[in-house]
Amino acid sequence: MTNNIDKSNFAQVVRDYPKQFSKALAFAKDIEISGEFNNVIVCGMGGSALPVDMVISYLKSKKITFPIFICRDYNLPVEANENSLIIASSFSGSTEEVISCLNEAISRKLKAVGIAKGKDIVQICQQNNLPYIQYPDDGPTFQPRCASGYIFTSILTILSKIKVIDNIENDLTSLGEFLESINSEQEIAGQELATKVKDNIPLIYTTEFYRDSIARIFKIKFNENAKTQSFFNYFPELNHNEMVGFTNLVGKYFIIVMQDESDHERNKKRMNIFKGLLEQKGVNVEIIFMKGSTVLEKVFATSLLADWTSYYLALAYNQDPTPVDMVEEFKDSMKK
């Protein structure tokens, strides 16, 4: 595979990714938020919302039960109340659904904070005297889905300011160092996996715990980077319904099963039996063991693998991994 169509240097962005955590700790540290809250609602779309699933998995691993909700719509969810903190997350700063939620929070006099690179979100925060975190401008081709380190760290910083979690600096500094140490290894693994996936529809399966923080994100990397269809589900639920759909094969699939060594033994058995059944039908299934010793390391190491796999699959399909032309065309049509 060659990289002559990687016009926006996506590969270098992924190689630099581990540095995002220390950079974000620096630019987010001065935000000031006061008050006591009974939940946090993060409003975001696409790449600006994905890191929230990572945050939720991280908090679960710490046995922290503070309620965090994701809003991927124009209106705040029913959980929003006078004791909620609304986080408006839009990397570009111009996402219309997020702006709608932020304006609703302001009209209802709810506490709100913005995180964005600039544009409308920053301006609205400035006009209404709301706190905000502003991302650095890494260039016009730097995509929200490449900024999960910035977004994850910014949200954790906000949570630390309201006393939901503490000591995030040590975890995030260690995470950046860990990802730096395995990045080359994940690139090689991703290139090899892309070769196997090529000309198939990739399906990403894992357990319910990692459903959104790993399976959904891996799937979206294929959609946006490789510009191909991809879908996800989770064990044990898929053994009770989706599995039956392979009775009558109408497509060509490659199934990636992400397994954590701490998964329930029955789920591990399910994965192995499922692999055998599907291979009997001629479907390729690969069980991949997550790298890392903590949930945080496993989630982000797998995200790196997803970046590299989808990157090399994009090259194999002669696609530039960075632009999302269909999304931009759709946004333009929505403005008419």
N, C-alpha and C positions, 0 to 999 in steps of 0.2 A: 504494500500500500504506500502511496506517495502522499505528500502533504501540500502539493502545489495549488490546491484549491482552498486551502485554509487562509483566506485572504485577510482575515481579521486577527490572526495569531491566537486562535483559541487555545492551542496547546500550551503556549507560554502562560496564558491566564491560569490554566490548571496547574502548571508547574509552580506558579507563584501563590497558589491558593493557600497553603499552610500559613503564609504570613498575615492573612487577613485577621486572625484572632488577636494578635498583639497590636496590630494597627487599630482595630476597633476598640480595644480596651483603652487606647490612648484618646481617640476622638470622642468616645461616648462618656468618659468618666466624669465630666463636669455637669451633666444634666441634673437638675434639681426637681424632685417631685415630693410633694407633701400630702399627707392624708392617710387614712386607713381604708382598706378596700376588702370587699368580700369576694371579688372575682376580677379577672382581667379578660378583656375581649380584644383580640387582635383582628383588625379588619385588613384584609389583604387579598390579592389575587395572584395567581401564577407563582413565579419565583419569589415574590415578596411574602407569600404565605407559607411556602414549603418549610422554611426553618422552624415555624411554630410547631409542626409535628415533631421535629427533632427536640425542641425545648420540652415538649410534653413527655417524650420518652426519657429524656434526661432527668426530669423532675420525678417521674415514676421510679427510676432507678435509685433515687435519693430518698424514696418513701415520702415525698412531699405531695400532699393531696390538695393543695390550693387549686381552686377551679380556674382553668384557662380554656377559653372558647375561641374558635376560629370562625370569623364571619367572612364568607365569600359571596357577598350579595350587596344590594344597594341600601338595605335597611338593617339597623342593629337588631340582634336577636332578642328573644323574650327575656333572656337572662340579664340584659342591660338594665341597670337601676342606678339610683343615686349613690350607691356604694361601689360602683364599678369603675375601673380604670380602662378607658378606651385607648388602644394603641392603633393609630392609623399608619399602616405600613405600605408604602409605595416607593419602590426604588427610584422610579422615574420622577415621582412626585405628581404625576398627572393622571393616575388611574381613576376613572370616573366613579366606579363603585366605592372606592375608598373615600374619595372626596365627599360622596353622598353621605356615607356613614359619619364622617368627621363633622360635616355640617349639621347632621341630626344630633350628634352629641353636644355640639355647641348650642343648638336651639333648645335642647332639654337641660342645659346647664350641668352636663356630666363632666367629670374630670377627664381630660384627654391629653395625649402626647403624640407627636408625630415623629416618624423616622423616614427620611427620604433624602435623595440627592439634591433636590431643589424644587423649582417650579411651584405649583399650586399649593401642595401640602405645606411647604416651608412658609409661603406667603400667608396662608390662612392662619398658621400658628403664630406668626409674627403679628398679624393684625388683631388677633384675639388674646395675645399675651399668654400663649400656651408654650410649654417646654417642647423642645424637639431636638433630635439628633440628626445631624446632616452628614451624609456619606461623602467621601472624597470623589472628585470627578476623575474616574479612571479612563475616560475617553468615550466617544460616542458608540463604539462597538462593544463596550463592556455590558453584558446582559445581566438582568436581575437573577437569573438562575445560576450565574457564576458568583454571586455575592452572598451566598448563604452563610459564610463565615462572618461577614459584616453584620448581617441581619440577626443571626443567632446570638452573637455577642452583644449587640445593641439591646435585644429583648432581655437577655439575662442581666445586663446592667440595670435596666429599668426594674426588673424583679428584685434585684439586690437593693435598690434604692428604697423600695417599699417593704423590705424585710421579709420577702418570701424565701430568699436563699442568700447564703453568704459564701465567702471564700471562693468566688468564681475565678479569680485571677490565676490561682494555682492550677485549677483544672484546665482552663483555656490555654495557658502557657504550655502545659504539658501536652495538651492535644495538638497544638501547632507543631511542637517538636516531634511528636509521634508521626504525624502525617508527613512531615518532611522526610522522616527516615524511611517511610514505605512508599513514597510517591513513585519512584522509578519502578519499583516492583509492581505496583498497581498498574502502571502504564503498560508494562510487558504483559501482565495478566489480561488487561483490557483489550490489547491488540489481539491476543490469542482468542479471547472469547468472541470478539467481533467477527473473526474469520469463521467461527462455527455458526454464529447467528445469521450471517449474510444469507439473503434470499429466503429467510423465514420470518414469521411474525413472532417476536419475543414476548413470552408470558412470564411475569415475575411473581413468584410465590414465596411467602415466608409465613411466620406465625402471626397471630393477632397482635401481639405486643409490638411487632415491627411493621405492621400493615401499612401505616401511613409514613413513618419516618424512614422506611427503607423501600418497601415494595412500590408504593405510589411514586416516590421520588425517582427510583430506577426507571419506572415506566415512562415518566415525564421526560427524563433525559433522552430516551429513545425518540419520543415524539418531537421534541424541540431541537435536539442536536442532529440526530440521524434523519429527521423528517420522515419517520416511518410509523406505522401503527404499532401499538404495544398495549398490553392490558395487564392487570394485576389482581391477585386474590390472596387468600390466606388459609392456613391450616388451623384447626381441623374442619372449618366450615366448608371449604371447597370439596371435601370428600363426601359431603351430603347433598351436593347439587351440581356444581360446575363440572366436576369430574365426569358426570354422566354425559355431558355434552360432547365428549370425545368418542362416544359410541359411533356417531356418524361424522367422520372427518370431512370437512369441506374447506379446509385451509391447510397451509403448511406452517408448522409451529416449531419453535425451539423454546423449551421451558427451562428457566433458571430458577432453582430453588436455593434461597439463601438460608443457611442453617447456623444457629448459634449453639455453641457447645453446652450452654445452660438451658436450651429448649427442653421442655417436658419430654421424657423418654418415649411416651406414647406418640407424641408428634414426630419425633425422629423416626419411629417405626412407620408411621403413616407416610412420611416422605419417601422412605426406601421402598415400601410396597407400591406406592403411587408411581415411583420411577419405573419399577419393573412392569407394572400394568401398561403404562404408556409406551414403553419401549417395545412391548409386544405388538403394539399397534403401529410401530414405525415412527413414533414421535421421539425426537432427541430430548433427553432430560439430563441436565447437569446440576448436581448438588455442590454448591460452593460454600465453604466454611468461612464465616466472617473473621476478619483479622481484628486483633485488639483484645485487651484484657478488661475493659470496662464498656458499659453500654455506649458511652460517649464516643469512645474510640471505634467501636464496631459500626455505629451509625455513620460516622464521617469517613471511615475507611471504605465502607461500602459505597458511599456517595462518590468518593474518588474513583472507585472501580467503575461506577456507572458513567462518570464523566469520560473516562478513557475508552470504555467499551463503545459508547455512543459516538465518541469522536472518531474512532477508527472505522466504525460502521458508516458514518457520514462520508468519510473519504472513499470507502469502498463503493458507495453509491454516487460518487462524484458530486457530493453536496457540501457547500460551505456550512460548517456547523453553527456559526454564530447567528446570522439573520433569521428572523421568523416572519417571512414575508406575508404569509397568509394571515397571521395575527394583525399585522400592520394594515393590510388591506381591509380586514374586517373592521378595525377601529375607524378607518377612514369612512367606510360605508355607514357606520353608526352615527357619524357626525352629519350626514346628509339629511 
